[in-house]
Amino acid sequence: MTNLIRVTLVVLSIALVFTAWAPAETGADVYKKCAVCHGADGKGQTPMGKTMKLRDLASPDVQKQTDAELTTIITKGKNKMPAYDGKLTKEQIDEVVKYIRTLK
């Protein structure tokens, strides 16, 4: 093996090790972006949330929505809620939906 191939393999091995150690972004981590409007507790009692009359994410009417419905709202937006397609990955959106379920 040439030295270039050896060095390349070592660098790739190190990169894989550090990638495996990187913690996955949780729904709570991603939700921090949402908290600006929805509030840390999901109640929507922020200045922006009050202005836009946001629903409490822990409320029965939000919690009864399916994961697919919540995913669509986050992805495509709804009413004053902006779309996050292209701003968040599908995995991040899935994590936010899981996090919303913990607010009940």
Secondary structure, DSSP 8 states (H G I E B T S, - for coil): --HHHHHHHHHHHHHHHHHHHS----HHHHHHHHHHHH-TTSS--SHHHHHHT---TTSHHHHTS-HHHHHHHHHH-BTTB---BTTB-HHHHHHHHHHHHHT-
